[in-house]
């Protein structure tokens, strides 16, 4: 019996090491997937912002209301940039940005 003293401590240390290595392995697998899902969510926000800018340009070019309504402002903090800024011409581009992700649309019409 005296020779077996301390065996439980070694057994516990080995078991704890196995559990820690399994946890670190799972974290290494799932962390990139979670980041990818977050980027996809932000990408959708950027796409919607870019589309809102294009819709505003198309509305102003097709309907030509007087006075021209102000450009839309995104409630979620997304932004967009129009080129050209006044939507003149037959080709214009809208670049939407949301939480560091940027997406763009370009429209040409006749």
C-alpha positions in Angstrom: 0.0 0.0 0.0 2.8 2.4 0.8 4.2 2.0 -2.7 0.9 3.1 -4.3 0.8 6.5 -2.5 0.8 9.4 -5.0 -0.4 7.3 -8.0 -3.7 9.2 -8.0 -1.8 12.5 -8.5 0.0 11.1 -11.5 -3.2 9.6 -12.9 -5.0 13.0 -12.4 -2.2 14.9 -14.1 -2.3 12.6 -17.1 -6.1 12.8 -17.4 -6.0 16.6 -17.1 -3.3 16.8 -19.8 -5.5 14.7 -22.1 -8.6 16.9 -21.5 -6.6 20.1 -22.1 -5.1 18.8 -25.3 -8.6 17.7 -26.6 -10.0 21.2 -25.6 -7.2 23.0 -27.5 -7.6 20.8 -30.5 -11.4 21.5 -30.7 -10.7 25.3 -30.2 -8.2 25.2 -33.1 -10.8 23.6 -35.3 -13.8 25.7 -34.4 -12.2 29.2 -34.0 -11.7 29.7 -37.8 -15.2 28.5 -38.5 -16.7 31.0 -36.1 -14.6 33.8 -37.6 -15.9 32.8 -41.1 -19.5 33.0 -40.0 -18.9 36.5 -38.5 -17.3 37.6 -41.8 -20.2 36.3 -43.8 -22.6 38.2 -41.6 -20.6 41.4 -42.0 -20.4 40.8 -45.8 -24.2 40.7 -46.0 -24.4 44.0 -44.2 -21.9 45.5 -46.7 -23.9 44.1 -49.7 -27.1 45.6 -48.4 -25.4 49.0 -47.9 -24.0 49.0 -51.5 -27.4 48.0 -52.8 -29.1 50.8 -50.9 -26.8 53.3 -52.6 -27.6 51.8 -56.0 -31.3 51.8 -55.4 -31.1 55.5 -54.4 -29.2 56.3 -57.6 -31.6 54.3 -59.8 -34.6 56.0 -58.1 -33.2 59.5 -58.7 -32.3 58.7 -62.3 -35.6 57.0 -63.3 -38.1 59.0 -61.3 -36.2 62.3 -60.9 -38.2 63.6 -58.0 -38.1 67.3 -57.0 -36.5 68.0 -54.6 -34.1 65.1 -54.6 -34.5 63.0 -51.4 -31.5 62.7 -49.1 -29.4 59.6 -49.5 -30.4 56.7 -47.2 -28.6 56.3 -43.8 -28.1 52.8 -42.5 -29.4 52.1 -39.0 -26.7 49.5 -38.4 -23.8 51.8 -39.0 -23.0 50.5 -42.5 -21.9 53.1 -45.1 -21.7 53.3 -48.8 -19.8 55.5 -51.3 -21.2 56.3 -54.7 -19.1 57.0 -57.8 -20.0 59.5 -59.3 -21.4 61.0 -56.1 -24.4 62.6 -57.8 -25.3 59.4 -59.8 -25.0 61.2 -63.1 -24.2 59.3 -66.3 -25.1 55.8 -67.3 -22.6 54.0 -65.2 -22.3 54.3 -61.4 -20.7 52.2 -58.7 -21.7 51.8 -55.0 -19.2 50.5 -52.5 -20.7 49.3 -49.2 -18.7 48.9 -45.9 -19.8 47.2 -42.7 -17.5 46.4 -39.8 -14.4 46.4 -42.0 -15.9 44.3 -44.8 -16.3 46.0 -48.2 -18.5 44.9 -51.1 -19.3 46.7 -54.3 -21.9 46.8 -57.1 -21.6 48.6 -60.5 -24.6 49.4 -62.7 -24.6 50.4 -66.4 -28.0 51.3 -68.0 -29.1 52.8 -71.2 
